[in-house]
Amino acid sequence: MSTRRAFLKAGLGSLATAALPGCGGGGAPAGPGPTPSGPGLRDRAAARGLLYGGENQARYLSDSAFSEAFARECGILLPGLELKWNALRPTPQSFDFSRADALADFAARNGMRFRGHALVWHNALPSWVAGVINQGNAEQFMVEHINTVCGHYAGRMHSWNVVNEAIFPSDGLPGDLRFSPWYFWLGPEYIPLAYHTAAAADPAALLGAAGNEGEGGCLAGQR
């Protein structure tokens, strides 16, 4: 705990941050955070028209000092693990939103925006996927997943990372796409399908993507 507190006192230098366009997107407004001795990073960023935030996990919320500092410094929260397939889908038929909901509630209590990460990814798939999903049913599973998750948070989410790390030039595919399980099952059409499905399920949210670690990301939307 002391290590995380030290990082926060240094200005969240160790956490993932984002200066995102489209700050008028869906979800609750990013109002002022808890009052520190001076303006935090979220307020300094907001004064320049930027939305600054970081990654967090539900297991850290019990650390009151960390949580207070995170809310002070960040205007948007990105779940580190809680919205990935292996955290949400313990079985093919069931969803568990408890940990993700804890983060969403924390963000709402502190006037922060909430960013969904990630609806479709080649990593963090539950172990049951290998024996259940195939080329015949992959579209059904992906569309169901996006509809269920986006529907659960519709109107509360500022933005979604819809397809995570879809580019990987070393795989040698057209368009530099990654040869992910979703590409194997559905071909490159899985990407526009994912975005169209997410847009219909949560029309108020901005839709984004993220590159490989360190490569940044982007947002697109009506606002």
ABEGO torsion letter per residue (X at the ends): XAAAAAAAAAGGAABBBBBBBGAABBEBBBBBBBBBABBBAAAAAAAAGBBBBBBBBAAAAABAAAAAAAAAABABBBBAAAABAAAABABAABBBAAAAAAAAAAAAAAGBBBBBOBABBABGBBAAAAAABBAAAAAAAAAAAAAAAAAAABGABABBBABBGABBAAAGBBGGBBBBAAAAAAEAAAAAAAAAAAAAABAABBBBBBBBBGAEBBBBEAX
